[in-house]
Amino acid sequence: MINTVSIQQNRILITKDVDFVNSFLTVQQPYKLLLITTGNINNSELESLFIANFQSCS
């Protein structure tokens, strides 16, 4: 489902899940993929990293 939405809306999927990499490499889904490899952190810590570094990414 999330791969379908990504393709239909040209959205980038941001994930910590390596399974999406396998999907991307084998069937070119989702539309674009950003794999986050920050080690063992929880989602709120990951969100804080994005917020703190958002300006440097644009």
C-alpha positions in Angstrom: 0.0 0.0 0.0 2.7 2.5 1.0 4.7 1.7 -2.2 1.6 2.3 -4.3 0.9 5.7 -2.7 4.6 6.6 -3.2 4.4 5.8 -6.9 1.0 7.5 -7.5 2.0 10.7 -5.8 5.7 10.8 -6.6 6.5 10.7 -2.9 9.8 9.8 -1.3 9.6 7.0 1.3 11.9 7.6 4.4 12.5 4.4 6.3 14.7 2.6 8.8 13.5 -0.7 7.4 16.0 -2.6 5.2 13.1 -4.6 3.6 12.2 -1.5 1.6 15.7 -1.5 0.0 15.1 -5.1 -1.2 11.8 -4.0 -2.7 13.3 -1.0 -4.3 16.2 -2.9 -5.9 14.0 -5.8 -7.2 10.8 -4.1 -8.4 11.7 -0.4 -8.3 9.2 0.4 -5.7 8.7 2.9 -3.9 9.1 5.9 -6.2 12.2 7.1 -4.3 13.7 5.7 -1.1 15.7 7.3 1.6 17.1 4.7 4.0 18.1 6.1 7.4 20.9 4.2 9.2 21.4 6.0 12.5 21.8 3.0 14.7 19.5 2.1 17.6 17.5 5.3 18.2 13.7 5.6 18.7 11.4 7.6 16.4 11.2 10.7 18.5 15.0 10.9 18.5 15.0 10.5 14.7 12.4 13.2 14.4 14.6 15.5 16.5 17.5 14.8 14.1 15.4 15.7 11.1 14.1 18.9 12.7 17.6 20.0 13.8 19.1 19.4 10.4 16.3 20.2 8.0 17.7 23.6 6.9 21.0 22.0 5.9 19.2 19.4 3.7 17.3 21.9 1.5 
